[in-house]
Amino acid sequence: MSTRSKIVAYCRKQLGCAYSYTPSGGKEGSSYNCSYLSTCAYKAAGLTIPRWQGHQNGDGSQSDWVYRNGHWTTDPAKLKPGDLVFFGSKRTNTNHVGIVSKAGTVPYIIDSTPSRGVAERKLPLSAGFVGGGWPLKELPATATVVQDFELIKCDMVHTIKTDSVAIRTQPSTKTGAIKGRYQRGQKVVFDRITFNAGYVWGSYIGLTSGQRRYVAIGPMSLCEVSE
């Protein structure tokens, strides 16, 4: 089964689930808000995308990733199964996301809404559709899924909020820790952010090593990268 097929298959299994109003976005297998459904669907296919769909974009959200790092289109006929589609007043101010389930001149999507829960329907072009597409670099048809870390440019001063945070050579909680840690209250200047393994990571070039370093900002389910 292809990566795109896995995304759609996951969404189909959730049809009939309730809409979630909780801050966490829902409980997998029973309730979802729109962006939690898309996050879980991509995770089921082995891909990590930002947790939040957009709102006022430019913040490393799902819609921002599609536009900056993927294949954004405003032509519904060019959308493919597994693509994300966004709704709002304009591309930089979105309020809803769905997943394309069937391509066509007017494709079908699966999304989660307060009135319907998780359901499949034709793409509602009159409901503020602003565009969408694939949020990552296209994977080869026969390739094993390997995370391709997308580093999004930023200018961010982050204050460490936990007692001790490791400095790593990779955005992973399981590998790459180097000597030295940041302590609560220290400030770190990041020039990039990325998302992997359920975490938001800040990144910078080490002054001594000249190598890129990564520091976990926090779980994607809890983070709002707005510092």
BELKAZI-V832039 format. One record per backbone hydrogen bond with DSSP energy under -0.5 kcal/mol. NH is the residue of the N-H (numbers start at 1). CO is the residue of the C=O. E is the energy in kcal/mol with one decimal. If there is no record, write none. Layout:
BEGIN
nh=(NH & NH)
co=(CO & CO)
e=(E & E)
END
This chain:
BEGIN
nh=(6 & 7 & 8 & 9 & 10 & 11 & 12 & 13 & 14 & 14 & 15 & 16 & 17 & 18 & 20 & 25 & 27 & 30 & 31 & 32 & 33 & 37 & 38 & 39 & 40 & 41 & 42 & 43 & 44 & 45 & 45 & 46 & 47 & 49 & 55 & 57 & 57 & 62 & 63 & 65 & 66 & 67 & 68 & 69 & 70 & 70 & 71 & 73 & 76 & 78 & 79 & 82 & 83 & 84 & 85 & 86 & 87 & 88 & 89 & 90 & 93 & 94 & 95 & 96 & 98 & 99 & 100 & 101 & 102 & 107 & 108 & 109 & 110 & 111 & 113 & 117 & 118 & 119 & 119 & 121 & 123 & 125 & 127 & 128 & 129 & 130 & 131 & 132 & 133 & 134 & 143 & 149 & 151 & 152 & 152 & 153 & 154 & 156 & 158 & 158 & 160 & 160 & 165 & 167 & 168 & 169 & 172 & 178 & 182 & 184 & 185 & 186 & 188 & 190 & 190 & 191 & 192 & 193 & 194 & 196 & 199 & 200 & 201 & 202 & 203 & 204 & 206 & 206 & 210 & 213 & 214 & 215 & 217 & 218 & 220 & 222 & 223 & 226)
co=(2 & 3 & 4 & 5 & 6 & 7 & 8 & 9 & 10 & 11 & 12 & 118 & 14 & 30 & 32 & 22 & 31 & 27 & 27 & 18 & 25 & 33 & 34 & 35 & 36 & 37 & 38 & 39 & 40 & 41 & 42 & 43 & 42 & 47 & 94 & 55 & 92 & 52 & 53 & 61 & 62 & 63 & 64 & 65 & 65 & 66 & 134 & 132 & 74 & 75 & 76 & 100 & 80 & 133 & 98 & 131 & 96 & 128 & 93 & 93 & 90 & 55 & 87 & 87 & 85 & 110 & 83 & 108 & 108 & 104 & 102 & 121 & 99 & 119 & 117 & 113 & 17 & 111 & 117 & 109 & 107 & 123 & 124 & 125 & 125 & 86 & 86 & 73 & 84 & 71 & 140 & 147 & 149 & 150 & 193 & 151 & 191 & 190 & 156 & 188 & 158 & 186 & 182 & 180 & 214 & 176 & 170 & 167 & 165 & 163 & 160 & 183 & 158 & 156 & 188 & 203 & 203 & 152 & 201 & 199 & 196 & 218 & 194 & 215 & 192 & 213 & 204 & 211 & 206 & 204 & 168 & 202 & 200 & 200 & 198 & 219 & 219 & 224)
e=(-2.1 & -1.8 & -2.1 & -2.8 & -2.2 & -1.9 & -2.5 & -1.7 & -0.8 & -0.9 & -1.2 & -2.8 & -2.5 & -1.9 & -1.5 & -1.4 & -0.9 & -2.6 & -2.4 & -2.1 & -1.9 & -1.9 & -1.6 & -2.2 & -2.5 & -2.3 & -2.1 & -2.1 & -2.2 & -0.8 & -0.6 & -1.8 & -2.8 & -0.5 & -0.9 & -1.0 & -1.1 & -3.1 & -2.1 & -2.4 & -2.1 & -2.0 & -2.9 & -3.0 & -0.9 & -1.0 & -1.9 & -2.4 & -0.7 & -1.9 & -1.4 & -3.0 & -2.4 & -2.7 & -2.3 & -2.9 & -2.1 & -2.5 & -1.6 & -0.9 & -2.0 & -2.0 & -3.4 & -1.2 & -2.3 & -2.5 & -2.9 & -2.4 & -1.4 & -0.6 & -2.4 & -3.3 & -2.8 & -2.0 & -1.6 & -3.0 & -2.7 & -2.3 & -0.6 & -2.5 & -3.2 & -1.6 & -2.0 & -0.6 & -0.7 & -2.5 & -0.9 & -2.1 & -2.6 & -0.6 & -1.3 & -0.7 & -0.6 & -0.6 & -3.0 & -0.5 & -2.0 & -2.1 & -0.6 & -3.2 & -0.5 & -2.9 & -2.7 & -0.9 & -2.6 & -1.8 & -2.3 & -2.6 & -2.6 & -1.1 & -2.6 & -2.2 & -2.9 & -3.1 & -0.6 & -2.3 & -1.4 & -1.9 & -2.0 & -2.1 & -2.2 & -2.8 & -2.8 & -3.0 & -2.3 & -1.7 & -0.6 & -3.0 & -2.1 & -3.3 & -2.6 & -2.6 & -2.8 & -1.2 & -2.9 & -1.5 & -1.6 & -1.7)
END
